[in-house]
Amino acid sequence: MTKASLYRLSGSALFFGALLSAVGYLLKPVVGHDISFYFNPLYLPSSLLTFIGAVFMLMGLPGMYAHQARQAGTLGMAGFTVAFVGLMVLEVGTGLLYAFIPPLLASNFVTQFLVSQPKGGGFEGQMGAAFLVFFLIGLLGSNLGGLIYGIATYRARVFPRGAAILIFGGVIIGFLLSIVNNPVIGDRPIILMLAGFAWCGIFLWTGLREKGQAGALSEYSPREGKPA
């Protein structure tokens, strides 16, 4: 398999992963203070979509980083590493846990208090300090990493700058809206960041072509149609 084919596969994985995750967040039920949240018929599909999407994104992100590694420099490497670990911990490491365990606890009269808010302290509060640290590492990594990696991508000028703005802008907007704590908005601003990654995925998927020499790779701007 040529390098160009690997880049295209990375781009397609990044695009479809970001798309699935965005649909999952869009379908996510409104967060409430009772266990009815876990009985919503959209809860399981949305959780599984974000989990599967994150898995595909983890397969595509290395190709995105490799495509701009030289231009992104140390900041890009740091942002990619933190974002990758954050995504792996938050969306993959706890994804299936959140998809199946809270609804199971909520369905039993004896255990439903474990996932109630504020009476039971919520699911995270029942998992102990070690889980909270693990969860916070993923939350901080995915947001801080997305911010740094988005800025590095913007500075590198390899991928569309609008996509980079969506990546780090989505993190900033999400942080500002979290202050409002509107249950309807919730964590949906992350869709902006996912849209940026999907855009980069499309660019990587369609913006690379092989040279005439076997195994050689030519990188060009789809807009200009010439080597970057």
Summary of the structure (lengths in Angstrom):
residues: 228
radius of gyration: 19.2
end to end distance: 23.4
largest distance: 67.6
contacts: 805
relative contact order: 0.17
helix: 73%
strand: 4%
